Amino acid sequence: MGWQPCGNQQSADNKNSGYNSFISKGLNAVAENRFDKALTYFDNALTQKPKDSKAKAYRDQTQAYLDTQSELKDGEVQKAVTTVTAVTKVTNGAKSLNTKLSNLKEKLVVGNSLNNNIQM
């Protein structure tokens, strides 16, 4: 009789493979500025590993980017500044998302400062 792989190990391997694929696809979507798509991939990664801090951080960063864009579209500049400032403190986040969020924050702070100076 030969050795038989444990079904649980195969299930865990499939879970890791799916998780890694979703994380990779999510980061690729971020690189392409397709944040809605990235959010879906990170959500899918969390279904594979619900307590994973990296997937949660990536998801939180992506959601904050989308929220900030939505707030800007609605003319809520101060709220957008608050949202993007809070998420730049996320630990375990993706470097690519940190860069995009930091750039967005910088533009918002400079733009907000200019608006305040004009109104004075």
Beta strands, then each sheet from edge to edge (+ up, - down):
end
